[in-house]
């Protein structure tokens, strides 16, 4: 039974919002997960507590909140993150190497041996 850490989409059309969930690999994207460990808002947000001029100069950010201890637990017991979740976890410092989309584990091992 393979457990995956992946994104589950919520929100309206053109306003996506994702929960970072732990679910069985064969279950549907929006089915009930084993656990929700975080959220991801990919729509760039501007800071709200600044003056108008400062807000124009401020950089927009994408909001990610992640329960680091639960993510480390699930990685430790063998859950496999999807490519997009792998990228988010590498930004948070939970996983070390960047996983390239479509690159298999065997190809990574062959590169390491060379």
Secondary structure, DSSP 4 states (H G I P E B T S, - for coil): --EEEEEEEEEETTEEEEEEEEEETTS-TTSPPSEEEEEEEEEEE--SSS-HHHHHHSPPEEEEEE-HHHHHHHHHTT-EE-HHHHHHHHHHTSS-SPPPTT--HHHHHHHHH-
